[in-house]
Amino acid sequence: MRASIPVSVLPIFLSLFASCSLSIDNFRQAFPIIEPDPGHTKLRLSREGLEAIEKITTPIAAVAVIGPYRSGKSFLLNQLLSLSCYEGFGVGHMRDTKTKGIWVWGSPVEVDINGVKTSVFYLDTEGFESVGRSNVYDDRIFALATVMSSVLIYNLPETGQDVAFEPAKLLWLIQRDFLQGKSVKEMVDEALRPVPNPNDDKNIDQVNQIRESLAVMGDNSTAFSLPQPHLQRTKLCDMKDDELEPIYVKRRDQLIAVVSSIIKPKIVQGKTLNGKDFVSFLEQILEALNKGEIPSTGSLVEVFNKGILERCLKLYNGHMAVLSFPTMERSLQQTHEDAKSASLVAFDEQHFGRHHANRSAEQLMEEIEKVYKNFVLTNEYQSSKLCEALYTSCEEKMDQLQILRLPSMAKFNAGFNQCNRSFEHNCVGPSKTNYEMRMMKMLGKSKSLFIKEYNQRLFNWLVAFSLVMVMVGRFILKFILIEMGAWILFIFLETYTRLFWSSESLYYNPVWHAVVMTWETVVYSPVLDLDRWATPLVVIAGILLLYWRCCGGRKHSFCWILPLWRNQKDERRSE
C-alpha cells in the first residue's frame, strides 16, 4: 500500500483533462481522495485525487474493495487492473506504509455499459481492525466505501468476516480454500444468520446489527470464491501468471468478467453522476458520516433516506394544500389517500436500500399519518367554528322572528326555511352531524313557541286594529262605512270568542282559518313585507291625510258619493 504521493501528480492531472490529448502514462498511479484526521476517528477530503475526478464528464462507476487489513485488497485490485505491484496500488508486505483512508487509481477504465460510455474508477480502502484505531473509524471507512461504489468487493481472506450495503452491487470474495465442503452462498447465508442472544449481550447485539446491515443486499449480492494464488505470499508481486496457480488465474479472469458484467454507472436519486456530481455526493456522505455517532450501513442509508423522506413529506403537504377548510370528511380522506400514494411512489423511485428502505417507508407512513391527524384536527376545528357561527346566526334570527310587530306565519316559515337552507349548504365537515341535531332541536323549539303565541297575538292585534279603525273612521276620515266595518270586526271578535269553551277551539275553527289566511295575505308576501314597511307606510298615510284635510277641500269643490259625518258649520258653509 502507498502512503505518500508526489505532489507533481496534481498539475499533471489538471493539464491532462484540459488538453484532452495527454498520455495515460502521466497519471497511471494512485491518489488519496479520503484521509483520516490526526485523531484517526474522522475522515476528511483529499483534494489531490478529487480534482482529477471532477474533470470527468461521462457517467462514473466505482469498484471498491474492503476487508481486514493485510487481507490482500491492494494485490487484488492490481490483479483486476492487470497491474504489477510496482506500478499499481502499494502492497503492504512490500513497503513500510499501507493505505490510509481511501485511494483511487488515477486512470479510469473506459467501458461501454448498455451503449453509455462510462468511466470506471477502482478504489482501495484502509483495512479494518488495524491496531491503534477506534471501531468508529472502521465503520466510517466501511460505510463511505459502500455508498460510493457501484460494485463493492468484500475481500475475505478466510471465512467468518461479514459486511455489506445496498446501492452498490456487493460481491462476496472468499479467498483461499476454507469452504469446508460448503458452497460460497451457503457460507454467506450462514454468516448473515443472526446469533441467538437470550441474555441481551451488547456485543452479540452489535454482531447481529452488522449482520442485519449485510442482509440489506438481498438479491443484490453475488458470492465468489478465489483460491490462493501461491503458497509463498511474499513473492506474489514478483510472479508472472504462468508461475501462479492455474486455478487461481482461471478464477481471477472469471472474477474480472463478473465485475464487468455487474458494473453500472453510479445513480443517486435517479440521476447518473459525472465527476462533479460524484465529488459533491461524496462531500455529502462525508458530512453525514462525521456528524453521526457510530455509522453503519443501515444508519447511513437512513441518513440519505431521511432527505428523501422530507421531500416526500413536502410533496404530501403540497397535495393536501389544495384543500380549503372546512371540507367534507370523504373529500379530506380521498385527498389524503391520493397524496399518500404520490408520496410513496416518489419514495420508491428515489430511496436507498431495501431492508432499511422498508424502515424508512414505515417512518414515512408514520409521519404522513401524523400530518394527516393535524389536517383532521384542523378540519374539525374549522368545521366546528363555521357551523357554530351559522347556528348562532340562525338562533338570533329565530329570536327576531319571535317578536315581529305584525305576527306572520308566512314570514316566520320563510325565515325558518332560509336559515335551514343556509345551514345545510354552508355547514360542512365532521361537525355538521352534531350541529344538525342541535339545529333541528332549536328550530323545532322556536317554531313551537311561535305557533303557541301566534294566534293569541294575532287576536289581540286584530282587536286593537278594529278599535283604531273606529277612531280613524269617526274622527279623521269621517267615513261611516270604515267606522261601521271596524265596529263589526270588533263585535265579531268579542262575541265570536264567547261561543267557544277555549281559545284553542277557536283557533282550529274554519272561520278563524279564513281570518288567518286573509291576514297572512295582507301582512306578508314576497313583494311586500308589511311588518318591515308598516311604520313608513303609516307615516306616509298620515302625511297624505293631513295634507288632504288641510288643503284638499279648498282647492276642489266636490261631494262625497258616500255619506260623511259633518257638523252644522260645515253644512252652512256649503249652502
Secondary structure, 3 states (H helix, E strand, C coil): CCCCCCCCHHHHHHHHHHHCCCCHHHHCCEEEEEEECCCCCCEEECHHHHHHHHCCCCCEEEEEEECECCCCHHHHHHHHCCCCCCCCCCCCCCCCCCCCCEEEECCCEEEEECCEEEEEEEEEECCECCCCCCHHHHHHHHHHHHHHCCEEEEEECCCCCCCCCCCCEEEEEEECCCCCCCCHHHHHHHHHCCCCCCCCCHHHHHHHHHHHHHHHHHHHEEEEEECCCCCCHHHHHHCCHHHCCHHHHHHHHHHHHHHHHHCCCCEECCEECCHHHHHHHHHHHHHHHHHCCCCCHHHHHHHHHHHHHHHHHHHHHHHHCCCCCCCCHHHHHHHHHHHHHHHHHHHHHHCCCCHHHHHHHHHHHHHHHHHHHHHHHHHHHHHHHHHHHHHHHHHHHHHHHHCCCCCCHHHHHHHHHHHHHHHHHHCCCCCHHHHHHHHHHHHHHHHHHHHHHHHHHHHHHHHHHHHHHHHHHHHHCCEHHHHHHHHHHHHHHHHHHHHCCCHHHHHCCHHHHHHHHHHHHHHECCCCEHHHHHHHHHHHHHHHHHHHHHHHHHHCCCCCCCCECCCHHHHHHHC
